[in-house]
Amino acid sequence: MKAGAGAPVTGVIMAISMTQAAVDHVARYLEQRGHGEGIRLGVRTSGCSGMAYVLEFVDSGEPEDEVFEFGGVKVMIDPKSLTYLDGTELDFVREGLNEGFKFNNPNVRSECGCGESFNI
């Protein structure tokens, strides 16, 4: 569900999604933090496979951001990153004692052994 009014990157509407677990986790964290508008999701060149995800809490978006909203949680993505993230589902998982965000990205062709980077 896209809330932003920006033009699609390639003439096709691009989108991401969040599971309810991810929405709940971000909403709780923003409430504990006491301020913030949402999270920024992006990619950067890094690692042994070429690209890595960037996820950070933000207090305000940038004018060029594409903004998606899920249950009151805003996800801001710069247009360049959206090309690599189109169709991605952001999940929050707990596995034993570990917990964290999981990126279900249909564009990924391969990942490095350590799980820190990927290739499109």
Jmol script that loads the backbone (N, CA, C; Angstrom):
load data "model"
ATOM      1  N   MET A   1       0.852  -1.164   0.000  1.00  0.00           N
ATOM      2  CA  MET A   1       0.000   0.000   0.000  1.00  0.00           C
ATOM      3  C   MET A   1       0.889   1.215   0.000  1.00  0.00           C
ATOM      4  N   LYS A   2       0.940   1.911  -1.093  1.00  0.00           N
ATOM      5  CA  LYS A   2       1.851   3.025  -1.289  1.00  0.00           C
ATOM      6  C   LYS A   2       1.194   4.328  -0.880  1.00  0.00           C
ATOM      7  N   ALA A   3       1.895   5.117  -0.056  1.00  0.00           N
ATOM      8  CA  ALA A   3       1.355   6.388   0.384  1.00  0.00           C
ATOM      9  C   ALA A   3       1.995   7.558  -0.335  1.00  0.00           C
ATOM     10  N   GLY A   4       3.168   7.344  -0.933  1.00  0.00           N
ATOM     11  CA  GLY A   4       3.888   8.431  -1.588  1.00  0.00           C
ATOM     12  C   GLY A   4       3.268   8.806  -2.919  1.00  0.00           C
ATOM     13  N   ALA A   5       3.553  10.025  -3.372  1.00  0.00           N
ATOM     14  CA  ALA A   5       2.998  10.504  -4.634  1.00  0.00           C
ATOM     15  C   ALA A   5       4.075  10.620  -5.703  1.00  0.00           C
ATOM     16  N   GLY A   6       5.255  10.069  -5.453  1.00  0.00           N
ATOM     17  CA  GLY A   6       6.343  10.177  -6.410  1.00  0.00           C
ATOM     18  C   GLY A   6       6.081   9.360  -7.656  1.00  0.00           C
ATOM     19  N   ALA A   7       6.738   9.736  -8.745  1.00  0.00           N
ATOM     20  CA  ALA A   7       6.588   9.016 -10.006  1.00  0.00           C
ATOM     21  C   ALA A   7       7.285   7.672  -9.913  1.00  0.00           C
ATOM     22  N   PRO A   8       6.713   6.626 -10.494  1.00  0.00           N
ATOM     23  CA  PRO A   8       7.371   5.322 -10.500  1.00  0.00           C
ATOM     24  C   PRO A   8       8.725   5.415 -11.197  1.00  0.00           C
ATOM     25  N   VAL A   9       9.676   4.604 -10.745  1.00  0.00           N
ATOM     26  CA  VAL A   9      11.037   4.649 -11.248  1.00  0.00           C
ATOM     27  C   VAL A   9      11.103   4.250 -12.720  1.00  0.00           C
ATOM     28  N   THR A  10      10.372   3.232 -13.133  1.00  0.00           N
ATOM     29  CA  THR A  10      10.470   2.736 -14.500  1.00  0.00           C
ATOM     30  C   THR A  10       9.143   2.802 -15.246  1.00  0.00           C
ATOM     31  N   GLY A  11       8.211   3.606 -14.791  1.00  0.00           N
ATOM     32  CA  GLY A  11       6.900   3.661 -15.413  1.00  0.00           C
ATOM     33  C   GLY A  11       5.977   2.578 -14.890  1.00  0.00           C
ATOM     34  N   VAL A  12       6.468   1.699 -14.036  1.00  0.00           N
ATOM     35  CA  VAL A  12       5.687   0.648 -13.413  1.00  0.00           C
ATOM     36  C   VAL A  12       5.679   0.915 -11.917  1.00  0.00           C
ATOM     37  N   ILE A  13       4.542   0.733 -11.285  1.00  0.00           N
ATOM     38  CA  ILE A  13       4.478   0.971  -9.842  1.00  0.00           C
ATOM     39  C   ILE A  13       5.296  -0.102  -9.137  1.00  0.00           C
ATOM     40  N   MET A  14       6.239   0.340  -8.317  1.00  0.00           N
ATOM     41  CA  MET A  14       7.082  -0.566  -7.547  1.00  0.00           C
ATOM     42  C   MET A  14       6.591  -0.557  -6.111  1.00  0.00           C
ATOM     43  N   ALA A  15       6.786  -1.658  -5.422  1.00  0.00           N
ATOM     44  CA  ALA A  15       6.267  -1.745  -4.067  1.00  0.00           C
ATOM     45  C   ALA A  15       7.107  -2.676  -3.208  1.00  0.00           C
ATOM     46  N   ILE A  16       6.972  -2.490  -1.914  1.00  0.00           N
ATOM     47  CA  ILE A  16       7.530  -3.394  -0.921  1.00  0.00           C
ATOM     48  C   ILE A  16       6.393  -3.740   0.030  1.00  0.00           C
ATOM     49  N   SER A  17       6.627  -4.696   0.919  1.00  0.00           N
ATOM     50  CA  SER A  17       5.619  -5.049   1.910  1.00  0.00           C
ATOM     51  C   SER A  17       6.300  -5.361   3.238  1.00  0.00           C
ATOM     52  N   MET A  18       5.498  -5.363   4.296  1.00  0.00           N
ATOM     53  CA  MET A  18       5.991  -5.704   5.630  1.00  0.00           C
ATOM     54  C   MET A  18       5.041  -6.712   6.251  1.00  0.00           C
ATOM     55  N   THR A  19       5.605  -7.672   6.967  1.00  0.00           N
ATOM     56  CA  THR A  19       4.768  -8.590   7.726  1.00  0.00           C
ATOM     57  C   THR A  19       4.263  -7.864   8.966  1.00  0.00           C
ATOM     58  N   GLN A  20       3.233  -8.418   9.583  1.00  0.00           N
ATOM     59  CA  GLN A  20       2.709  -7.818  10.802  1.00  0.00           C
ATOM     60  C   GLN A  20       3.754  -7.821  11.912  1.00  0.00           C
ATOM     61  N   ALA A  21       4.587  -8.867  11.965  1.00  0.00           N
ATOM     62  CA  ALA A  21       5.660  -8.932  12.971  1.00  0.00           C
ATOM     63  C   ALA A  21       6.628  -7.760  12.808  1.00  0.00           C
ATOM     64  N   ALA A  22       6.971  -7.414  11.568  1.00  0.00           N
ATOM     65  CA  ALA A  22       7.881  -6.292  11.320  1.00  0.00           C
ATOM     66  C   ALA A  22       7.219  -4.968  11.687  1.00  0.00           C
ATOM     67  N   VAL A  23       5.958  -4.804  11.306  1.00  0.00           N
ATOM     68  CA  VAL A  23       5.221  -3.573  11.645  1.00  0.00           C
ATOM     69  C   VAL A  23       5.176  -3.398  13.154  1.00  0.00           C
ATOM     70  N   ASP A  24       4.814  -4.464  13.869  1.00  0.00           N
ATOM     71  CA  ASP A  24       4.712  -4.391  15.334  1.00  0.00           C
ATOM     72  C   ASP A  24       6.054  -4.049  15.973  1.00  0.00           C
ATOM     73  N   HIS A  25       7.135  -4.654  15.488  1.00  0.00           N
ATOM     74  CA  HIS A  25       8.462  -4.393  16.057  1.00  0.00           C
ATOM     75  C   HIS A  25       8.875  -2.935  15.848  1.00  0.00           C
ATOM     76  N   VAL A  26       8.709  -2.429  14.644  1.00  0.00           N
ATOM     77  CA  VAL A  26       9.088  -1.039  14.361  1.00  0.00           C
ATOM     78  C   VAL A  26       8.221  -0.078  15.169  1.00  0.00           C
ATOM     79  N   ALA A  27       6.925  -0.329  15.244  1.00  0.00           N
ATOM     80  CA  ALA A  27       6.027   0.546  16.003  1.00  0.00           C
ATOM     81  C   ALA A  27       6.422   0.584  17.477  1.00  0.00           C
ATOM     82  N   ARG A  28       6.737  -0.582  18.060  1.00  0.00           N
ATOM     83  CA  ARG A  28       7.175  -0.631  19.473  1.00  0.00           C
ATOM     84  C   ARG A  28       8.456   0.165  19.668  1.00  0.00           C
ATOM     85  N   TYR A  29       9.413  -0.013  18.760  1.00  0.00           N
ATOM     86  CA  TYR A  29      10.691   0.685  18.888  1.00  0.00           C
ATOM     87  C   TYR A  29      10.506   2.192  18.768  1.00  0.00           C
ATOM     88  N   LEU A  30       9.703   2.635  17.812  1.00  0.00           N
ATOM     89  CA  LEU A  30       9.461   4.072  17.654  1.00  0.00           C
ATOM     90  C   LEU A  30       8.780   4.650  18.893  1.00  0.00           C
ATOM     91  N   GLU A  31       7.867   3.873  19.482  1.00  0.00           N
ATOM     92  CA  GLU A  31       7.200   4.326  20.706  1.00  0.00           C
ATOM     93  C   GLU A  31       8.199   4.449  21.855  1.00  0.00           C
ATOM     94  N   GLN A  32       9.064   3.457  22.020  1.00  0.00           N
ATOM     95  CA  GLN A  32      10.094   3.500  23.066  1.00  0.00           C
ATOM     96  C   GLN A  32      11.075   4.639  22.827  1.00  0.00           C
ATOM     97  N   ARG A  33      11.398   4.874  21.579  1.00  0.00           N
ATOM     98  CA  ARG A  33      12.344   5.930  21.192  1.00  0.00           C
ATOM     99  C   ARG A  33      11.770   7.302  21.506  1.00  0.00           C
ATOM    100  N   GLY A  34      10.444   7.429  21.400  1.00  0.00           N
ATOM    101  CA  GLY A  34       9.795   8.685  21.741  1.00  0.00           C
ATOM    102  C   GLY A  34       9.708   9.685  20.605  1.00  0.00           C
ATOM    103  N   HIS A  35      10.288   9.402  19.463  1.00  0.00           N
ATOM    104  CA  HIS A  35      10.218  10.274  18.305  1.00  0.00           C
ATOM    105  C   HIS A  35      10.629   9.480  17.066  1.00  0.00           C
ATOM    106  N   GLY A  36      10.365  10.049  15.925  1.00  0.00           N
ATOM    107  CA  GLY A  36      10.724   9.398  14.676  1.00  0.00           C
ATOM    108  C   GLY A  36       9.505   9.223  13.800  1.00  0.00           C
ATOM    109  N   GLU A  37       9.776   9.250  12.511  1.00  0.00           N
ATOM    110  CA  GLU A  37       8.703   9.160  11.532  1.00  0.00           C
ATOM    111  C   GLU A  37       8.558   7.742  10.977  1.00  0.00           C
ATOM    112  N   GLY A  38       9.619   6.959  11.024  1.00  0.00           N
ATOM    113  CA  GLY A  38       9.572   5.608  10.477  1.00  0.00           C
ATOM    114  C   GLY A  38      10.962   5.059  10.273  1.00  0.00           C
ATOM    115  N   ILE A  39      11.103   4.221   9.240  1.00  0.00           N
ATOM    116  CA  ILE A  39      12.403   3.634   8.938  1.00  0.00           C
ATOM    117  C   ILE A  39      12.773   3.913   7.485  1.00  0.00           C
ATOM    118  N   ARG A  40      14.072   3.959   7.235  1.00  0.00           N
ATOM    119  CA  ARG A  40      14.596   4.087   5.882  1.00  0.00           C
ATOM    120  C   ARG A  40      15.192   2.737   5.506  1.00  0.00           C
ATOM    121  N   LEU A  41      14.761   2.239   4.361  1.00  0.00           N
ATOM    122  CA  LEU A  41      15.273   0.987   3.829  1.00  0.00           C
ATOM    123  C   LEU A  41      15.996   1.314   2.534  1.00  0.00           C
ATOM    124  N   GLY A  42      17.204   0.804   2.396  1.00  0.00           N
ATOM    125  CA  GLY A  42      17.975   1.073   1.197  1.00  0.00           C
ATOM    126  C   GLY A  42      19.011   0.000   0.965  1.00  0.00           C
ATOM    127  N   VAL A  43      19.807   0.213  -0.069  1.00  0.00           N
ATOM    128  CA  VAL A  43      20.925  -0.677  -0.374  1.00  0.00           C
ATOM    129  C   VAL A  43      22.167   0.175  -0.603  1.00  0.00           C
ATOM    130  N   ARG A  44      23.318  -0.439  -0.372  1.00  0.00           N
ATOM    131  CA  ARG A  44      24.589   0.226  -0.650  1.00  0.00           C
ATOM    132  C   ARG A  44      25.553  -0.812  -1.187  1.00  0.00           C
ATOM    133  N   THR A  45      26.556  -0.347  -1.898  1.00  0.00           N
ATOM    134  CA  THR A  45      27.585  -1.239  -2.411  1.00  0.00           C
ATOM    135  C   THR A  45      28.456  -1.664  -1.246  1.00  0.00           C
ATOM    136  N   SER A  46      28.591  -2.985  -1.071  1.00  0.00           N
ATOM    137  CA  SER A  46      29.344  -3.474   0.079  1.00  0.00           C
ATOM    138  C   SER A  46      29.481  -4.985   0.004  1.00  0.00           C
ATOM    139  N   GLY A  47      30.362  -5.502   0.807  1.00  0.00           N
ATOM    140  CA  GLY A  47      30.473  -6.940   0.997  1.00  0.00           C
ATOM    141  C   GLY A  47      31.053  -7.688  -0.181  1.00  0.00           C
ATOM    142  N   CYS A  48      31.102  -8.983  -0.022  1.00  0.00           N
ATOM    143  CA  CYS A  48      31.724  -9.824  -1.043  1.00  0.00           C
ATOM    144  C   CYS A  48      30.792 -10.129  -2.213  1.00  0.00           C
ATOM    145  N   SER A  49      29.484  -9.920  -2.077  1.00  0.00           N
ATOM    146  CA  SER A  49      28.558 -10.193  -3.175  1.00  0.00           C
ATOM    147  C   SER A  49      28.132  -8.937  -3.920  1.00  0.00           C
ATOM    148  N   GLY A  50      28.422  -7.767  -3.381  1.00  0.00           N
ATOM    149  CA  GLY A  50      28.150  -6.544  -4.119  1.00  0.00           C
ATOM    150  C   GLY A  50      27.245  -5.531  -3.459  1.00  0.00           C
ATOM    151  N   MET A  51      26.165  -5.967  -2.791  1.00  0.00           N
ATOM    152  CA  MET A  51      25.234  -5.017  -2.202  1.00  0.00           C
ATOM    153  C   MET A  51      24.843  -5.487  -0.810  1.00  0.00           C
ATOM    154  N   ALA A  52      24.499  -4.505   0.035  1.00  0.00           N
ATOM    155  CA  ALA A  52      24.040  -4.812   1.387  1.00  0.00           C
ATOM    156  C   ALA A  52      22.836  -3.942   1.710  1.00  0.00           C
ATOM    157  N   TYR A  53      21.964  -4.458   2.558  1.00  0.00           N
ATOM    158  CA  TYR A  53      20.797  -3.700   2.985  1.00  0.00           C
ATOM    159  C   TYR A  53      21.196  -2.665   4.024  1.00  0.00           C
ATOM    160  N   VAL A  54      20.495  -1.540   3.997  1.00  0.00           N
ATOM    161  CA  VAL A  54      20.667  -0.490   4.998  1.00  0.00           C
ATOM    162  C   VAL A  54      19.291  -0.257   5.600  1.00  0.00           C
ATOM    163  N   LEU A  55      19.206  -0.308   6.914  1.00  0.00           N
ATOM    164  CA  LEU A  55      17.946  -0.096   7.613  1.00  0.00           C
ATOM    165  C   LEU A  55      18.233   0.796   8.805  1.00  0.00           C
ATOM    166  N   GLU A  56      17.535   1.936   8.882  1.00  0.00           N
ATOM    167  CA  GLU A  56      17.757   2.854   9.992  1.00  0.00           C
ATOM    168  C   GLU A  56      16.460   3.572  10.337  1.00  0.00           C
ATOM    169  N   PHE A  57      16.345   3.970  11.576  1.00  0.00           N
ATOM    170  CA  PHE A  57      15.195   4.758  12.006  1.00  0.00           C
ATOM    171  C   PHE A  57      15.445   6.204  11.618  1.00  0.00           C
ATOM    172  N   VAL A  58      14.392   6.882  11.156  1.00  0.00           N
ATOM    173  CA  VAL A  58      14.543   8.256  10.694  1.00  0.00           C
ATOM    174  C   VAL A  58      13.518   9.167  11.360  1.00  0.00           C
ATOM    175  N   ASP A  59      13.936  10.420  11.539  1.00  0.00           N
ATOM    176  CA  ASP A  59      13.054  11.417  12.124  1.00  0.00           C
ATOM    177  C   ASP A  59      12.238  12.151  11.072  1.00  0.00           C
ATOM    178  N   SER A  60      12.764  12.238   9.850  1.00  0.00           N
ATOM    179  CA  SER A  60      11.998  12.858   8.763  1.00  0.00           C
ATOM    180  C   SER A  60      12.530  12.347   7.431  1.00  0.00           C
ATOM    181  N   GLY A  61      11.644  12.273   6.461  1.00  0.00           N
ATOM    182  CA  GLY A  61      12.012  11.768   5.149  1.00  0.00           C
ATOM    183  C   GLY A  61      12.651  12.828   4.279  1.00  0.00           C
ATOM    184  N   GLU A  62      13.157  12.384   3.143  1.00  0.00           N
ATOM    185  CA  GLU A  62      13.730  13.271   2.139  1.00  0.00           C
ATOM    186  C   GLU A  62      12.679  13.503   1.052  1.00  0.00           C
ATOM    187  N   PRO A  63      12.722  14.652   0.371  1.00  0.00           N
ATOM    188  CA  PRO A  63      11.708  14.954  -0.649  1.00  0.00           C
ATOM    189  C   PRO A  63      11.608  13.909  -1.762  1.00  0.00           C
ATOM    190  N   GLU A  64      12.719  13.276  -2.124  1.00  0.00           N
ATOM    191  CA  GLU A  64      12.694  12.313  -3.229  1.00  0.00           C
ATOM    192  C   GLU A  64      12.292  10.896  -2.794  1.00  0.00           C
ATOM    193  N   ASP A  65      12.105  10.671  -1.505  1.00  0.00           N
ATOM    194  CA  ASP A  65      11.753   9.347  -1.007  1.00  0.00           C
ATOM    195  C   ASP A  65      10.412   8.863  -1.533  1.00  0.00           C
ATOM    196  N   GLU A  66      10.343   7.571  -1.806  1.00  0.00           N
ATOM    197  CA  GLU A  66       9.070   6.891  -1.998  1.00  0.00           C
ATOM    198  C   GLU A  66       8.657   6.444  -0.599  1.00  0.00           C
ATOM    199  N   VAL A  67       7.417   6.704  -0.224  1.00  0.00           N
ATOM    200  CA  VAL A  67       6.958   6.402   1.130  1.00  0.00           C
ATOM    201  C   VAL A  67       5.850   5.359   1.064  1.00  0.00           C
ATOM    202  N   PHE A  68       6.017   4.300   1.834  1.00  0.00           N
ATOM    203  CA  PHE A  68       5.023   3.243   1.972  1.00  0.00           C
ATOM    204  C   PHE A  68       4.583   3.249   3.434  1.00  0.00           C
ATOM    205  N   GLU A  69       3.338   2.966   3.696  1.00  0.00           N
ATOM    206  CA  GLU A  69       2.856   2.972   5.075  1.00  0.00           C
ATOM    207  C   GLU A  69       2.112   1.683   5.359  1.00  0.00           C
ATOM    208  N   PHE A  70       2.439   1.083   6.501  1.00  0.00           N
ATOM    209  CA  PHE A  70       1.843  -0.176   6.931  1.00  0.00           C
ATOM    210  C   PHE A  70       1.434  -0.033   8.391  1.00  0.00           C
ATOM    211  N   GLY A  71       0.160  -0.018   8.663  1.00  0.00           N
ATOM    212  CA  GLY A  71      -0.312   0.057  10.050  1.00  0.00           C
ATOM    213  C   GLY A  71       0.242   1.239  10.808  1.00  0.00           C
ATOM    214  N   GLY A  72       0.407   2.371  10.144  1.00  0.00           N
ATOM    215  CA  GLY A  72       0.939   3.568  10.789  1.00  0.00           C
ATOM    216  C   GLY A  72       2.450   3.669  10.779  1.00  0.00           C
ATOM    217  N   VAL A  73       3.146   2.656  10.279  1.00  0.00           N
ATOM    218  CA  VAL A  73       4.610   2.660  10.187  1.00  0.00           C
ATOM    219  C   VAL A  73       5.002   3.066   8.774  1.00  0.00           C
ATOM    220  N   LYS A  74       5.804   4.119   8.658  1.00  0.00           N
ATOM    221  CA  LYS A  74       6.270   4.579   7.357  1.00  0.00           C
ATOM    222  C   LYS A  74       7.621   3.950   7.023  1.00  0.00           C
ATOM    223  N   VAL A  75       7.733   3.524   5.765  1.00  0.00           N
ATOM    224  CA  VAL A  75       8.992   3.006   5.235  1.00  0.00           C
ATOM    225  C   VAL A  75       9.388   3.924   4.087  1.00  0.00           C
ATOM    226  N   MET A  76      10.553   4.554   4.202  1.00  0.00           N
ATOM    227  CA  MET A  76      11.046   5.484   3.195  1.00  0.00           C
ATOM    228  C   MET A  76      12.184   4.845   2.412  1.00  0.00           C
ATOM    229  N   ILE A  77      12.107   4.962   1.084  1.00  0.00           N
ATOM    230  CA  ILE A  77      13.113   4.352   0.218  1.00  0.00           C
ATOM    231  C   ILE A  77      13.489   5.360  -0.858  1.00  0.00           C
ATOM    232  N   ASP A  78      14.799   5.558  -1.057  1.00  0.00           N
ATOM    233  CA  ASP A  78      15.239   6.440  -2.135  1.00  0.00           C
ATOM    234  C   ASP A  78      14.991   5.741  -3.467  1.00  0.00           C
ATOM    235  N   PRO A  79      14.745   6.497  -4.538  1.00  0.00           N
ATOM    236  CA  PRO A  79      14.398   5.902  -5.840  1.00  0.00           C
ATOM    237  C   PRO A  79      15.438   4.914  -6.380  1.00  0.00           C
ATOM    238  N   LYS A  80      16.719   5.155  -6.159  1.00  0.00           N
ATOM    239  CA  LYS A  80      17.747   4.233  -6.649  1.00  0.00           C
ATOM    240  C   LYS A  80      17.654   2.883  -5.947  1.00  0.00           C
ATOM    241  N   SER A  81      17.438   2.902  -4.636  1.00  0.00           N
ATOM    242  CA  SER A  81      17.336   1.644  -3.883  1.00  0.00           C
ATOM    243  C   SER A  81      16.067   0.890  -4.238  1.00  0.00           C
ATOM    244  N   LEU A  82      14.981   1.610  -4.540  1.00  0.00           N
ATOM    245  CA  LEU A  82      13.713   0.954  -4.829  1.00  0.00           C
ATOM    246  C   LEU A  82      13.833   0.006  -6.019  1.00  0.00           C
ATOM    247  N   THR A  83      14.679   0.329  -6.972  1.00  0.00           N
ATOM    248  CA  THR A  83      14.902  -0.543  -8.121  1.00  0.00           C
ATOM    249  C   THR A  83      15.360  -1.927  -7.668  1.00  0.00           C
ATOM    250  N   TYR A  84      16.225  -1.992  -6.654  1.00  0.00           N
ATOM    251  CA  TYR A  84      16.755  -3.258  -6.154  1.00  0.00           C
ATOM    252  C   TYR A  84      15.831  -3.919  -5.144  1.00  0.00           C
ATOM    253  N   LEU A  85      14.908  -3.141  -4.561  1.00  0.00           N
ATOM    254  CA  LEU A  85      14.054  -3.641  -3.486  1.00  0.00           C
ATOM    255  C   LEU A  85      12.631  -3.955  -3.929  1.00  0.00           C
ATOM    256  N   ASP A  86      12.293  -3.679  -5.176  1.00  0.00           N
ATOM    257  CA  ASP A  86      10.941  -3.898  -5.662  1.00  0.00           C
ATOM    258  C   ASP A  86      10.493  -5.333  -5.390  1.00  0.00           C
ATOM    259  N   GLY A  87       9.356  -5.481  -4.729  1.00  0.00           N
ATOM    260  CA  GLY A  87       8.818  -6.799  -4.418  1.00  0.00           C
ATOM    261  C   GLY A  87       9.312  -7.381  -3.111  1.00  0.00           C
ATOM    262  N   THR A  88      10.211  -6.688  -2.411  1.00  0.00           N
ATOM    263  CA  THR A  88      10.779  -7.199  -1.170  1.00  0.00           C
ATOM    264  C   THR A  88       9.753  -7.171  -0.044  1.00  0.00           C
ATOM    265  N   GLU A  89       9.771  -8.228   0.752  1.00  0.00           N
ATOM    266  CA  GLU A  89       8.975  -8.280   1.978  1.00  0.00           C
ATOM    267  C   GLU A  89       9.936  -8.151   3.153  1.00  0.00           C
ATOM    268  N   LEU A  90       9.660  -7.203   4.041  1.00  0.00           N
ATOM    269  CA  LEU A  90      10.452  -7.013   5.253  1.00  0.00           C
ATOM    270  C   LEU A  90       9.754  -7.754   6.387  1.00  0.00           C
ATOM    271  N   ASP A  91      10.469  -8.678   7.013  1.00  0.00           N
ATOM    272  CA  ASP A  91       9.912  -9.488   8.089  1.00  0.00           C
ATOM    273  C   ASP A  91      10.778  -9.307   9.333  1.00  0.00           C
ATOM    274  N   PHE A  92      10.229  -9.605  10.491  1.00  0.00           N
ATOM    275  CA  PHE A  92      10.993  -9.615  11.729  1.00  0.00           C
ATOM    276  C   PHE A  92      10.836 -11.005  12.308  1.00  0.00           C
ATOM    277  N   VAL A  93      11.947 -11.719  12.473  1.00  0.00           N
ATOM    278  CA  VAL A  93      11.889 -13.111  12.900  1.00  0.00           C
ATOM    279  C   VAL A  93      12.689 -13.340  14.174  1.00  0.00           C
ATOM    280  N   ARG A  94      12.218 -14.328  14.930  1.00  0.00           N
ATOM    281  CA  ARG A  94      12.929 -14.803  16.122  1.00  0.00           C
ATOM    282  C   ARG A  94      13.248 -16.268  15.887  1.00  0.00           C
ATOM    283  N   GLU A  95      14.525 -16.601  15.981  1.00  0.00           N
ATOM    284  CA  GLU A  95      14.976 -17.980  15.812  1.00  0.00           C
ATOM    285  C   GLU A  95      15.869 -18.319  16.991  1.00  0.00           C
ATOM    286  N   GLY A  96      15.335 -19.059  17.927  1.00  0.00           N
ATOM    287  CA  GLY A  96      16.070 -19.367  19.147  1.00  0.00           C
ATOM    288  C   GLY A  96      16.324 -18.086  19.930  1.00  0.00           C
ATOM    289  N   LEU A  97      17.584 -17.811  20.228  1.00  0.00           N
ATOM    290  CA  LEU A  97      17.946 -16.601  20.973  1.00  0.00           C
ATOM    291  C   LEU A  97      18.182 -15.409  20.056  1.00  0.00           C
ATOM    292  N   ASN A  98      18.177 -15.632  18.754  1.00  0.00           N
ATOM    293  CA  ASN A  98      18.436 -14.565  17.792  1.00  0.00           C
ATOM    294  C   ASN A  98      17.140 -13.973  17.264  1.00  0.00           C
ATOM    295  N   GLU A  99      17.172 -12.683  17.008  1.00  0.00           N
ATOM    296  CA  GLU A  99      16.042 -12.018  16.388  1.00  0.00           C
ATOM    297  C   GLU A  99      16.574 -10.904  15.496  1.00  0.00           C
ATOM    298  N   GLY A 100      15.810 -10.600  14.452  1.00  0.00           N
ATOM    299  CA  GLY A 100      16.231  -9.529  13.565  1.00  0.00           C
ATOM    300  C   GLY A 100      15.365  -9.467  12.323  1.00  0.00           C
ATOM    301  N   PHE A 101      15.652  -8.472  11.505  1.00  0.00           N
ATOM    302  CA  PHE A 101      14.909  -8.288  10.268  1.00  0.00           C
ATOM    303  C   PHE A 101      15.397  -9.279   9.216  1.00  0.00           C
ATOM    304  N   LYS A 102      14.454  -9.753   8.427  1.00  0.00           N
ATOM    305  CA  LYS A 102      14.757 -10.650   7.325  1.00  0.00           C
ATOM    306  C   LYS A 102      14.192 -10.014   6.061  1.00  0.00           C
ATOM    307  N   PHE A 103      15.002  -9.997   5.011  1.00  0.00           N
ATOM    308  CA  PHE A 103      14.607  -9.402   3.737  1.00  0.00           C
ATOM    309  C   PHE A 103      14.304 -10.518   2.752  1.00  0.00           C
ATOM    310  N   ASN A 104      13.047 -10.648   2.366  1.00  0.00           N
ATOM    311  CA  ASN A 104      12.638 -11.628   1.371  1.00  0.00           C
ATOM    312  C   ASN A 104      12.555 -10.894   0.037  1.00  0.00           C
ATOM    313  N   ASN A 105      13.687 -10.869  -0.673  1.00  0.00           N
ATOM    314  CA  ASN A 105      13.828 -10.072  -1.887  1.00  0.00           C
ATOM    315  C   ASN A 105      13.845 -10.997  -3.110  1.00  0.00           C
ATOM    316  N   PRO A 106      12.804 -10.922  -3.955  1.00  0.00           N
ATOM    317  CA  PRO A 106      12.755 -11.798  -5.122  1.00  0.00           C
ATOM    318  C   PRO A 106      13.787 -11.467  -6.196  1.00  0.00           C
ATOM    319  N   ASN A 107      14.469 -10.342  -6.084  1.00  0.00           N
ATOM    320  CA  ASN A 107      15.453  -9.924  -7.075  1.00  0.00           C
ATOM    321  C   ASN A 107      16.847 -10.504  -6.834  1.00  0.00           C
ATOM    322  N   VAL A 108      17.084 -11.086  -5.659  1.00  0.00           N
ATOM    323  CA  VAL A 108      18.407 -11.588  -5.290  1.00  0.00           C
ATOM    324  C   VAL A 108      18.741 -12.837  -6.101  1.00  0.00           C
ATOM    325  N   ARG A 109      19.915 -12.810  -6.727  1.00  0.00           N
ATOM    326  CA  ARG A 109      20.399 -13.953  -7.512  1.00  0.00           C
ATOM    327  C   ARG A 109      21.333 -14.835  -6.683  1.00  0.00           C
ATOM    328  N   SER A 110      22.109 -14.203  -5.801  1.00  0.00           N
ATOM    329  CA  SER A 110      23.015 -14.957  -4.940  1.00  0.00           C
ATOM    330  C   SER A 110      23.331 -14.133  -3.699  1.00  0.00           C
ATOM    331  N   GLU A 111      23.757 -14.845  -2.646  1.00  0.00           N
ATOM    332  CA  GLU A 111      24.146 -14.195  -1.391  1.00  0.00           C
ATOM    333  C   GLU A 111      25.508 -14.724  -0.977  1.00  0.00           C
ATOM    334  N   CYS A 112      26.217 -13.913  -0.198  1.00  0.00           N
ATOM    335  CA  CYS A 112      27.519 -14.366   0.281  1.00  0.00           C
ATOM    336  C   CYS A 112      27.317 -15.359   1.424  1.00  0.00           C
ATOM    337  N   GLY A 113      28.362 -16.071   1.770  1.00  0.00           N
ATOM    338  CA  GLY A 113      28.287 -17.081   2.818  1.00  0.00           C
ATOM    339  C   GLY A 113      27.958 -16.540   4.192  1.00  0.00           C
ATOM    340  N   CYS A 114      28.368 -15.302   4.463  1.00  0.00           N
ATOM    341  CA  CYS A 114      28.111 -14.732   5.785  1.00  0.00           C
ATOM    342  C   CYS A 114      26.718 -14.096   5.874  1.00  0.00           C
ATOM    343  N   GLY A 115      26.021 -13.976   4.754  1.00  0.00           N
ATOM    344  CA  GLY A 115      24.668 -13.433   4.765  1.00  0.00           C
ATOM    345  C   GLY A 115      24.589 -11.930   4.849  1.00  0.00           C
ATOM    346  N   GLU A 116      25.702 -11.246   4.733  1.00  0.00           N
ATOM    347  CA  GLU A 116      25.709  -9.793   4.849  1.00  0.00           C
ATOM    348  C   GLU A 116      25.499  -9.063   3.538  1.00  0.00           C
ATOM    349  N   SER A 117      25.707  -9.727   2.414  1.00  0.00           N
ATOM    350  CA  SER A 117      25.562  -9.038   1.139  1.00  0.00           C
ATOM    351  C   SER A 117      24.911  -9.953   0.110  1.00  0.00           C
ATOM    352  N   PHE A 118      24.474  -9.338  -0.991  1.00  0.00           N
ATOM    353  CA  PHE A 118      23.772 -10.090  -2.019  1.00  0.00           C
ATOM    354  C   PHE A 118      24.086  -9.509  -3.384  1.00  0.00           C
ATOM    355  N   ASN A 119      23.681 -10.231  -4.424  1.00  0.00           N
ATOM    356  CA  ASN A 119      23.893  -9.811  -5.797  1.00  0.00           C
ATOM    357  C   ASN A 119      22.562  -9.883  -6.535  1.00  0.00           C
ATOM    358  N   ILE A 120      22.322  -8.889  -7.370  1.00  0.00           N
ATOM    359  CA  ILE A 120      21.068  -8.829  -8.142  1.00  0.00           C
ATOM    360  C   ILE A 120      21.368  -9.245  -9.577  1.00  0.00           C
TER     361      ILE A 120
END
end "model"
wireframe off; spacefill off
backbone 0.3
color backbone group
